[in-house]
Amino acid sequence: MTKLVIGTQYKENYNTTGEGEPYWKFKGGSEFIVSIPKGMSIVHLINEVAPLIEYKNEMSEEFILGHFVAEDNYQSDFEKSQIEYEGYGGYKEPRLEKVDGVWKELKIFENENGAYIDTWTVKEGNEKSDHTYHLEPIGTMEVDIKEEEHFFNNGS
């Protein structure tokens, strides 16, 4: 099994007054790691997920620079550097997975206690809804997981 890795560029408009010309500043980007649905071609996959990733408004923009196919265990240079310098996974690149016909974006943070996973339904223009949050502890994590999940999912 393989993944599709899509590199993006993110930029912000530093002209916050709205007067005059926009002042766009390049701010890096991401490598979206996309699970390839069974039987879907790479071309079809790119055409389906590109509108979910790319967006542009008055203040920010993200667009695709390129893509490549990688093995399931692919790690970006950003992910590898965190393991090398911090000793644990840290922030993962965003993941996209199609679940029951709906695209989900996952953002994961790992540390010595476990993984914190945010999940959204993602739609065209990078519009997100249906946020959920959960913890996957390792070892003896001293956190009341149910209480913390309730707080992040319900705001109280």
N, CA, C and O atoms as a DFTB+ gen file, in Angstrom:
624 C
 N C O
     1  1       0.847      -1.185       0.000
     2  2       0.000       0.000       0.000
     3  2       0.891       1.246       0.000
     4  3       1.982       1.241       0.571
     5  1       0.422       2.285      -0.632
     6  2       1.204       3.515      -0.735
     7  2       0.352       4.720      -0.364
     8  3      -0.862       4.618      -0.187
     9  1       1.012       5.849      -0.253
    10  2       0.358       7.129       0.055
    11  2       0.699       8.127      -1.044
    12  3       1.720       8.006      -1.721
    13  1      -0.164       9.100      -1.203
    14  2       0.122      10.227      -2.082
    15  2       0.540      11.385      -1.191
    16  3      -0.175      11.736      -0.252
    17  1       1.688      11.979      -1.476
    18  2       2.174      13.118      -0.705
    19  2       2.031      14.361      -1.583
    20  3       2.571      14.426      -2.687
    21  1       1.289      15.351      -1.063
    22  2       1.025      16.578      -1.815
    23  2       1.674      17.743      -1.080
    24  3       1.311      18.060       0.053
    25  1       2.640      18.376      -1.740
    26  2       3.322      19.530      -1.163
    27  2       2.570      20.814      -1.456
    28  3       2.103      21.026      -2.575
    29  1       2.451      21.680      -0.442
    30  2       1.730      22.941      -0.621
    31  2       2.587      24.134      -0.229
    32  3       3.606      23.997       0.448
    33  1       2.154      25.299      -0.668
    34  2       2.729      26.588      -0.261
    35  2       1.624      27.383       0.414
    36  3       0.507      27.470      -0.095
    37  1       1.945      27.960       1.563
    38  2       1.000      28.788       2.312
    39  2       1.542      30.209       2.333
    40  3       2.740      30.420       2.524
    41  1       0.658      31.185       2.138
    42  2       1.100      32.581       2.241
    43  2       0.002      33.413       2.891
    44  3      -1.180      33.070       2.841
    45  1       0.427      34.520       3.503
    46  2      -0.490      35.425       4.207
    47  2      -0.359      36.828       3.666
    48  3       0.716      37.240       3.228
    49  1      -1.456      37.563       3.698
    50  2      -1.478      38.961       3.293
    51  2      -1.204      39.812       4.536
    52  3      -1.998      39.815       5.476
    53  1      -0.091      40.523       4.537
    54  2       0.278      41.355       5.680
    55  2      -0.312      42.760       5.602
    56  3      -0.074      43.573       6.496
    57  1      -1.067      43.058       4.564
    58  2      -1.756      44.342       4.476
    59  2      -3.110      44.176       5.173
    60  3      -4.109      43.866       4.524
    61  1      -3.142      44.380       6.475
    62  2      -4.370      44.157       7.247
    63  2      -5.318      45.347       7.213
    64  3      -6.438      45.251       7.714
    65  1      -4.897      46.454       6.640
    66  2      -5.773      47.634       6.605
    67  2      -6.815      47.522       5.504
    68  3      -7.865      48.160       5.568
    69  1      -6.521      46.707       4.492
    70  2      -7.438      46.599       3.357
    71  2      -7.283      47.727       2.362
    72  3      -7.965      47.753       1.338
    73  1      -6.388      48.664       2.654
    74  2      -6.141      49.790       1.749
    75  2      -4.891      49.498       0.929
    76  3      -3.918      48.949       1.447
    77  1      -4.916      49.858      -0.318
    78  2      -3.749      49.640      -1.169
    79  2      -3.645      48.197      -1.629
    80  3      -4.593      47.419      -1.531
    81  1      -2.466      47.863      -2.135
    82  2      -2.219      46.538      -2.686
    83  2      -1.965      45.517      -1.572
    84  3      -1.435      45.871      -0.519
    85  1      -2.336      44.265      -1.795
    86  2      -2.004      43.206      -0.829
    87  2      -0.484      43.059      -0.716
    88  3       0.247      43.294      -1.678
    89  1      -0.028      42.671       0.462
    90  2       1.392      42.396       0.699
    91  2       1.503      40.937       1.134
    92  3       1.394      40.619       2.318
    93  1       1.723      40.055       0.154
    94  2       1.747      38.624       0.407
    95  2       3.121      38.182       0.888
    96  3       4.144      38.533       0.300
    97  1       3.128      37.407       1.966
    98  2       4.370      36.875       2.517
    99  2       4.277      35.347       2.540
   100  3       3.327      34.782       3.081
   101  1       5.272      34.690       1.947
   102  2       5.310      33.233       1.918
   103  2       5.684      32.720       3.301
   104  3       6.660      33.174       3.898
   105  1       4.897      31.765       3.808
   106  2       5.037      31.313       5.193
   107  2       5.294      29.814       5.314
   108  3       5.033      29.241       6.373
   109  1       5.785      29.174       4.293
   110  2       6.017      27.730       4.367
   111  2       4.881      26.971       3.713
   112  3       4.241      27.462       2.784
   113  1       4.643      25.790       4.199
   114  2       3.595      24.954       3.637
   115  2       3.525      23.643       4.371
   116  3       4.087      23.494       5.455
   117  1       2.842      22.699       3.786
   118  2       2.663      21.377       4.388
   119  2       2.880      20.308       3.338
   120  3       2.922      20.578       2.138
   121  1       3.017      19.094       3.824
   122  2       2.969      17.923       2.974
   123  2       1.754      17.116       3.430
   124  3       1.804      16.422       4.446
   125  1       0.679      17.214       2.678
   126  2      -0.512      16.429       2.992
   127  2      -0.232      14.980       2.609
   128  3       0.145      14.700       1.471
   129  1      -0.414      14.068       3.544
   130  2      -0.193      12.652       3.301
   131  2      -1.573      12.015       3.144
   132  3      -2.352      11.933       4.094
   133  1      -1.850      11.568       1.923
   134  2      -3.195      11.155       1.546
   135  2      -3.250       9.641       1.363
   136  3      -2.469       9.073       0.600
   137  1      -4.178       8.993       2.068
   138  2      -4.426       7.571       1.860
   139  2      -5.113       7.400       0.512
   140  3      -6.049       8.131       0.189
   141  1      -4.651       6.444      -0.265
   142  2      -5.199       6.217      -1.604
   143  2      -6.333       5.199      -1.494
   144  3      -6.087       4.039      -1.164
   145  1      -7.578       5.620      -1.768
   146  2      -8.692       4.670      -1.717
   147  2      -8.507       3.538      -2.727
   148  3      -8.010       3.752      -3.832
   149  1      -8.909       2.353      -2.336
   150  2      -8.760       1.173      -3.181
   151  2      -9.427       1.402      -4.542
   152  3     -10.587       1.805      -4.619
   153  1      -8.671       1.138      -5.609
   154  2      -9.184       1.246      -6.963
   155  2      -9.160       2.643      -7.560
   156  3      -9.538       2.812      -8.719
   157  1      -8.723       3.659      -6.800
   158  2      -8.709       5.031      -7.312
   159  2      -7.354       5.337      -7.927
   160  3      -6.315       5.059      -7.327
   161  1      -7.366       5.912      -9.133
   162  2      -6.116       6.284      -9.791
   163  2      -5.547       7.545      -9.125
   164  3      -6.267       8.301      -8.471
   165  1      -4.258       7.746      -9.306
   166  2      -3.598       8.929      -8.739
   167  2      -4.191      10.200      -9.348
   168  3      -4.412      11.178      -8.635
   169  1      -4.448      10.196     -10.650
   170  2      -5.012      11.376     -11.312
   171  2      -6.381      11.701     -10.729
   172  3      -6.669      12.857     -10.417
   173  1      -7.226      10.683     -10.584
   174  2      -8.559      10.896     -10.007
   175  2      -8.438      11.405      -8.569
   176  3      -9.165      12.312      -8.164
   177  1      -7.516      10.817      -7.800
   178  2      -7.310      11.223      -6.410
   179  2      -6.892      12.691      -6.317
   180  3      -7.437      13.441      -5.509
   181  1      -5.940      13.094      -7.132
   182  2      -5.480      14.495      -7.109
   183  2      -6.634      15.428      -7.464
   184  3      -6.832      16.453      -6.812
   185  1      -7.395      15.071      -8.498
   186  2      -8.541      15.901      -8.883
   187  2      -9.583      15.993      -7.776
   188  3     -10.272      17.006      -7.653
   189  1      -9.702      14.940      -6.968
   190  2     -10.691      14.929      -5.894
   191  2     -10.224      15.703      -4.659
   192  3     -11.019      16.399      -4.028
   193  1      -8.932      15.586      -4.309
   194  2      -8.477      16.225      -3.067
   195  2      -7.929      17.635      -3.255
   196  3      -7.902      18.403      -2.294
   197  1      -7.491      18.003      -4.455
   198  2      -6.948      19.354      -4.673
   199  2      -7.924      20.439      -4.219
   200  3      -7.495      21.375      -3.544
   201  1      -9.215      20.363      -4.554
   202  2     -10.140      21.405      -4.099
   203  2     -10.351      21.417      -2.574
   204  3     -10.823      22.409      -2.018
   205  1     -10.000      20.313      -1.907
   206  2     -10.124      20.260      -0.449
   207  2      -8.941      20.962       0.229
   208  3      -9.068      21.501       1.328
   209  1      -7.807      20.941      -0.442
   210  2      -6.573      21.497       0.122
   211  2      -6.414      22.976      -0.237
   212  3      -6.084      23.798       0.618
   213  1      -6.647      23.299      -1.491
   214  2      -6.387      24.658      -1.972
   215  2      -7.524      25.613      -1.600
   216  3      -8.701      25.255      -1.622
   217  1      -7.129      26.832      -1.259
   218  2      -8.105      27.887      -0.998
   219  2      -7.406      29.231      -1.149
   220  3      -6.177      29.311      -1.158
   221  1      -8.205      30.283      -1.265
   222  2      -7.674      31.646      -1.313
   223  2      -8.751      32.587      -0.806
   224  3      -9.910      32.513      -1.216
   225  1      -8.347      33.478       0.099
   226  2      -9.228      34.559       0.540
   227  2      -8.390      35.829       0.660
   228  3      -7.231      35.844       0.246
   229  1      -8.959      36.888       1.219
   230  2      -8.255      38.174       1.278
   231  2      -7.001      38.123       2.151
   232  3      -6.077      38.912       1.952
   233  1      -6.961      37.196       3.122
   234  2      -5.877      37.194       4.102
   235  2      -4.884      36.039       3.964
   236  3      -3.753      36.154       4.435
   237  1      -5.272      34.937       3.336
   238  2      -4.349      33.809       3.211
   239  2      -4.689      32.962       1.995
   240  3      -5.775      33.050       1.422
   241  1      -3.716      32.138       1.627
   242  2      -3.877      31.266       0.469
   243  2      -2.992      30.046       0.664
   244  3      -1.890      30.145       1.204
   245  1      -3.483      28.896       0.220
   246  2      -2.664      27.688       0.165
   247  2      -2.909      27.025      -1.180
   248  3      -4.052      26.856      -1.607
   249  1      -1.821      26.653      -1.839
   250  2      -1.948      26.027      -3.149
   251  2      -0.932      24.900      -3.276
   252  3       0.077      24.869      -2.572
   253  1      -1.219      23.981      -4.186
   254  2      -0.385      22.796      -4.387
   255  2       0.821      23.133      -5.251
   256  3       0.703      23.799      -6.279
   257  1       1.988      22.658      -4.811
   258  2       3.227      22.814      -5.576
   259  2       3.552      21.570      -6.396
   260  3       4.076      21.672      -7.505
   261  1       3.241      20.396      -5.849
   262  2       3.557      19.149      -6.536
   263  2       3.135      17.962      -5.692
   264  3       2.575      18.116      -4.607
   265  1       3.416      16.767      -6.214
   266  2       3.031      15.551      -5.507
   267  2       3.947      14.400      -5.903
   268  3       4.639      14.457      -6.920
   269  1       3.937      13.348      -5.076
   270  2       4.637      12.105      -5.394
   271  2       4.007      10.978      -4.589
   272  3       3.313      11.212      -3.599
   273  1       4.259       9.761      -5.029
   274  2       3.764       8.572      -4.343
   275  2       4.869       8.070      -3.424
   276  3       6.036       8.025      -3.811
   277  1       4.490       7.689      -2.186
   278  2       5.458       7.235      -1.188
   279  2       4.935       5.978      -0.497
   280  3       3.756       5.640      -0.595
   281  1       5.825       5.306       0.194
   282  2       5.440       4.124       0.972
   283  2       4.580       4.539       2.164
   284  3       4.573       5.702       2.565
   285  1       3.860       3.573       2.720
   286  2       2.975       3.833       3.858
   287  2       3.701       4.451       5.053
   288  3       3.116       5.246       5.789
   289  1       4.956       4.095       5.248
   290  2       5.697       4.588       6.417
   291  2       6.417       5.912       6.153
   292  3       7.320       6.282       6.903
   293  1       6.030       6.622       5.102
   294  2       6.675       7.892       4.738
   295  2       6.625       8.892       5.895
   296  3       5.596       9.044       6.554
   297  1       7.736       9.563       6.129
   298  2       7.818      10.680       7.070
   299  2       8.459      11.851       6.346
   300  3       9.455      11.686       5.642
   301  1       7.883      13.034       6.521
   302  2       8.469      14.236       5.923
   303  2       9.761      14.586       6.653
   304  3      10.023      14.078       7.744
   305  1      10.561      15.452       6.051
   306  2      11.778      15.923       6.718
   307  2      11.424      16.618       8.035
   308  3      12.151      16.496       9.022
   309  1      10.314      17.340       8.044
   310  2       9.843      18.018       9.268
   311  2       9.578      16.998      10.373
   312  3       9.988      17.204      11.515
   313  1       8.903      15.909      10.046
   314  2       8.611      14.877      11.039
   315  2       9.889      14.191      11.522
   316  3      10.051      13.937      12.716
   317  1      10.791      13.892      10.590
   318  2      12.053      13.246      10.963
   319  2      12.886      14.133      11.881
   320  3      13.513      13.645      12.821
   321  1      12.891      15.444      11.607
   322  2      13.708      16.351      12.423
   323  2      13.194      16.418      13.860
   324  3      13.990      16.545      14.790
   325  1      11.894      16.336      14.053
   326  2      11.355      16.361      15.413
   327  2      11.765      15.119      16.194
   328  3      12.090      15.205      17.379
   329  1      11.750      13.965      15.532
   330  2      12.189      12.736      16.196
   331  2      13.666      12.851      16.549
   332  3      14.081      12.475      17.646
   333  1      14.456      13.372      15.615
   334  2      15.894      13.499      15.832
   335  2      16.212      14.467      16.979
   336  3      17.058      14.162      17.820
   337  1      15.551      15.620      17.025
   338  2      15.900      16.644      18.009
   339  2      15.106      16.564      19.301
   340  3      15.612      16.937      20.359
   341  1      13.865      16.082      19.233
   342  2      13.027      16.031      20.427
   343  2      12.954      14.636      21.043
   344  3      12.691      14.486      22.236
   345  1      13.189      13.628      20.222
   346  2      13.118      12.264      20.716
   347  2      11.734      11.636      20.610
   348  3      11.544      10.483      20.995
   349  1      10.774      12.384      20.094
   350  2       9.430      11.850      19.861
   351  2       8.840      12.539      18.633
   352  3       9.418      13.488      18.104
   353  1       7.688      12.052      18.189
   354  2       7.108      12.466      16.909
   355  2       6.740      13.922      16.768
   356  3       6.917      14.492      15.691
   357  1       6.229      14.554      17.828
   358  2       5.820      15.946      17.730
   359  2       4.657      16.132      16.768
   360  3       3.757      15.295      16.700
   361  1       4.680      17.229      16.029
   362  2       3.598      17.548      15.093
   363  2       3.776      16.770      13.799
   364  3       4.856      16.771      13.207
   365  1       2.710      16.107      13.364
   366  2       2.714      15.362      12.107
   367  2       2.157      16.249      11.003
   368  3       1.383      17.172      11.258
   369  1       2.564      15.955       9.781
   370  2       1.955      16.619       8.625
   371  2       0.481      16.223       8.590
   372  3       0.126      15.150       9.079
   373  1      -0.385      17.065       8.024
   374  2      -1.801      16.702       7.957
   375  2      -2.017      15.455       7.102
   376  3      -1.361      15.263       6.079
   377  1      -2.945      14.619       7.541
   378  2      -3.326      13.403       6.809
   379  2      -4.735      13.570       6.257
   380  3      -5.584      14.200       6.887
   381  1      -4.979      13.009       5.087
   382  2      -6.329      12.956       4.512
   383  2      -6.690      11.497       4.283
   384  3      -5.912      10.734       3.710
   385  1      -7.893      11.116       4.741
   386  2      -8.396       9.763       4.549
   387  2      -9.860       9.837       4.157
   388  3     -10.610      10.664       4.677
   389  1     -10.262       8.975       3.245
   390  2     -11.669       8.919       2.860
   391  2     -12.340       7.844       3.713
   392  3     -11.976       6.669       3.661
   393  1     -13.332       8.277       4.504
   394  2     -14.030       7.382       5.422
   395  2     -15.514       7.412       5.076
   396  3     -16.156       8.459       5.166
   397  1     -16.053       6.273       4.686
   398  2     -17.469       6.175       4.312
   399  2     -17.863       7.232       3.281
   400  3     -18.935       7.832       3.371
   401  1     -16.980       7.454       2.297
   402  2     -17.270       8.385       1.212
   403  2     -17.033       9.848       1.532
   404  3     -17.307      10.713       0.700
   405  1     -16.523      10.146       2.740
   406  2     -16.294      11.524       3.180
   407  2     -14.814      11.698       3.500
   408  3     -14.212      10.846       4.153
   409  1     -14.221      12.811       3.037
   410  2     -12.808      13.081       3.316
   411  2     -12.651      13.644       4.712
   412  3     -13.353      14.577       5.100
   413  1     -11.712      13.063       5.473
   414  2     -11.384      13.495       6.824
   415  2      -9.941      13.960       6.857
   416  3      -9.058      13.331       6.275
   417  1      -9.711      15.080       7.550
   418  2      -8.345      15.550       7.774
   419  2      -7.978      15.258       9.218
   420  3      -8.751      15.538      10.133
   421  1      -6.797      14.695       9.416
   422  2      -6.300      14.394      10.747
   423  2      -5.052      15.217      11.004
   424  3      -4.158      15.295      10.162
   425  1      -5.002      15.828      12.176
   426  2      -3.781      16.497      12.631
   427  2      -3.397      15.830      13.937
   428  3      -4.203      15.720      14.861
   429  1      -2.154      15.389      13.995
   430  2      -1.699      14.560      15.104
   431  2      -0.491      15.210      15.768
   432  3       0.411      15.713      15.098
   433  1      -0.495      15.188      17.105
   434  2       0.672      15.584      17.883
   435  2       1.027      14.423      18.795
   436  3       0.183      13.941      19.550
   437  1       2.278      13.970      18.728
   438  2       2.739      12.875      19.578
   439  2       3.802      13.383      20.528
   440  3       4.671      14.169      20.150
   441  1       3.722      12.919      21.779
   442  2       4.810      13.159      22.718
   443  2       5.014      11.891      23.535
   444  3       4.482      10.835      23.192
   445  1       5.780      11.992      24.612
   446  2       6.106      10.801      25.392
   447  2       4.883      10.193      26.080
   448  3       4.952       9.054      26.542
   449  1       3.766      10.922      26.160
   450  2       2.559      10.417      26.801
   451  2       1.593       9.731      25.845
   452  3       0.747       8.949      26.280
   453  1       1.704      10.008      24.563
   454  2       0.786       9.422      23.593
   455  2       0.535      10.360      22.437
   456  3       1.357      11.226      22.136
   457  1      -0.614      10.185      21.782
   458  2      -0.962      10.978      20.604
   459  2      -2.265      11.729      20.853
   460  3      -3.224      11.175      21.391
   461  1      -2.285      12.991      20.456
   462  2      -3.471      13.838      20.490
   463  2      -3.922      13.977      19.038
   464  3      -3.155      14.446      18.197
   465  1      -5.141      13.581      18.738
   466  2      -5.582      13.522      17.351
   467  2      -6.828      14.386      17.156
   468  3      -7.860      14.160      17.788
   469  1      -6.714      15.381      16.270
   470  2      -7.845      16.208      15.855
   471  2      -8.307      15.701      14.493
   472  3      -7.485      15.424      13.620
   473  1      -9.616      15.581      14.312
   474  2     -10.185      15.105      13.055
   475  2     -11.308      16.037      12.626
   476  3     -12.130      16.447      13.445
   477  1     -11.340      16.372      11.330
   478  2     -12.398      17.187      10.753
   479  2     -12.896      16.527       9.475
   480  3     -12.165      15.785       8.819
   481  1     -14.143      16.807       9.131
   482  2     -14.617      16.575       7.769
   483  2     -14.134      17.772       6.965
   484  3     -14.305      18.913       7.394
   485  1     -13.536      17.531       5.811
   486  2     -13.000      18.629       5.003
   487  2     -13.726      18.656       3.665
   488  3     -13.961      17.624       3.036
   489  1     -14.074      19.877       3.251
   490  2     -14.808      20.083       2.003
   491  2     -14.065      21.087       1.141
   492  3     -13.030      21.619       1.545
   493  1     -14.589      21.342      -0.034
   494  2     -13.952      22.247      -0.990
   495  2     -13.601      23.581      -0.344
   496  3     -14.365      24.121       0.456
   497  1     -12.424      24.106      -0.710
   498  2     -11.949      25.376      -0.166
   499  2     -11.373      25.233       1.232
   500  3     -11.233      26.220       1.954
   501  1     -11.037      24.003       1.616
   502  2     -10.477      23.699       2.934
   503  2     -11.451      24.060       4.053
   504  3     -11.033      24.394       5.162
   505  1     -12.749      23.992       3.762
   506  2     -13.784      24.221       4.769
   507  2     -13.876      22.986       5.652
   508  3     -13.973      21.864       5.156
   509  1     -13.844      23.201       6.970
   510  2     -13.821      22.081       7.907
   511  2     -15.033      22.132       8.824
   512  3     -15.510      23.201       9.205
   513  1     -15.520      20.931       9.167
   514  2     -16.645      20.813      10.096
   515  2     -16.498      19.500      10.857
   516  3     -15.568      18.730      10.616
   517  1     -17.419      19.257      11.770
   518  2     -17.476      17.996      12.520
   519  2     -16.161      17.682      13.225
   520  3     -15.638      16.575      13.102
   521  1     -15.626      18.654      13.964
   522  2     -14.368      18.458      14.668
   523  2     -14.524      17.466      15.820
   524  3     -15.473      17.552      16.599
   525  1     -13.589      16.531      15.919
   526  2     -13.493      15.658      17.086
   527  2     -12.046      15.642      17.545
   528  3     -11.129      15.942      16.781
   529  1     -11.865      15.291      18.795
   530  2     -10.547      15.271      19.412
   531  2     -10.477      14.043      20.305
   532  3     -11.414      13.761      21.052
   533  1      -9.381      13.320      20.230
   534  2      -9.215      12.227      21.183
   535  2      -7.740      11.978      21.465
   536  3      -6.856      12.420      20.731
   537  1      -7.511      11.265      22.541
   538  2      -6.170      10.936      22.990
   539  2      -5.937       9.452      22.837
   540  3      -6.842       8.647      23.059
   541  1      -4.735       9.089      22.461
   542  2      -4.318       7.697      22.464
   543  2      -3.107       7.609      23.379
   544  3      -1.973       7.801      22.942
   545  1      -3.357       7.313      24.670
   546  2      -2.254       7.298      25.633
   547  2      -1.327       6.103      25.435
   548  3      -1.722       5.064      24.906
   549  1      -0.076       6.284      25.879
   550  2       0.859       5.172      25.962
   551  2       1.379       5.138      27.388
   552  3       1.467       6.179      28.039
   553  1       1.714       3.995      27.866
   554  2       2.226       3.883      29.224
   555  2       1.173       4.270      30.237
   556  3       0.001       3.923      30.090
   557  1       1.587       4.986      31.264
   558  2       0.685       5.379      32.346
   559  2       0.458       6.872      32.309
   560  3       0.958       7.604      33.163
   561  1      -0.289       7.325      31.332
   562  2      -0.580       8.742      31.171
   563  2      -1.562       9.171      32.259
   564  3      -2.653       8.612      32.370
   565  1      -1.173      10.166      33.064
   566  2      -1.996      10.582      34.192
   567  2      -2.918      11.731      33.807
   568  3      -2.802      12.844      34.319
   569  1      -3.840      11.433      32.891
   570  2      -4.822      12.414      32.439
   571  2      -6.161      11.711      32.399
   572  3      -6.258      10.573      31.940
   573  1      -7.191      12.383      32.876
   574  2      -8.523      11.819      32.755
   575  2      -8.963      12.024      31.317
   576  3      -9.463      13.091      30.958
   577  1      -8.775      11.002      30.494
   578  2      -9.003      11.115      29.059
   579  2     -10.443      11.488      28.752
   580  3     -10.684      12.348      27.904
   581  1     -11.395      10.870      29.412
   582  2     -12.807      11.163      29.130
   583  2     -13.115      12.635      29.406
   584  3     -13.812      13.277      28.621
   585  1     -12.601      13.173      30.517
   586  2     -12.844      14.575      30.855
   587  2     -12.210      15.501      29.827
   588  3     -12.832      16.475      29.403
   589  1     -10.979      15.205      29.422
   590  2     -10.301      16.059      28.447
   591  2     -10.969      15.972      27.077
   592  3     -11.134      16.991      26.407
   593  1     -11.357      14.767      26.652
   594  2     -12.053      14.639      25.369
   595  2     -13.371      15.402      25.400
   596  3     -13.733      16.059      24.423
   597  1     -14.089      15.318      26.514
   598  2     -15.365      16.036      26.631
   599  2     -15.134      17.541      26.487
   600  3     -15.883      18.218      25.782
   601  1     -14.097      18.069      27.152
   602  2     -13.801      19.494      27.083
   603  2     -13.529      19.932      25.652
   604  3     -14.093      20.925      25.193
   605  1     -12.664      19.198      24.935
   606  2     -12.279      19.609      23.591
   607  2     -13.412      19.402      22.579
   608  3     -13.517      20.149      21.606
   609  1     -14.244      18.405      22.802
   610  2     -15.338      18.154      21.858
   611  2     -16.567      19.022      22.143
   612  3     -17.369      19.266      21.241
   613  1     -16.725      19.490      23.384
   614  2     -17.930      20.230      23.758
   615  2     -17.665      21.635      24.279
   616  3     -18.602      22.415      24.447
   617  1     -16.400      21.971      24.539
   618  2     -16.061      23.318      24.967
   619  2     -16.331      23.601      26.448
   620  3     -16.223      24.748      26.880
   621  1     -16.674      22.591      27.220
   622  2     -16.863      22.807      28.671
   623  2     -16.650      21.521      29.420
   624  3     -16.762      21.495      30.646
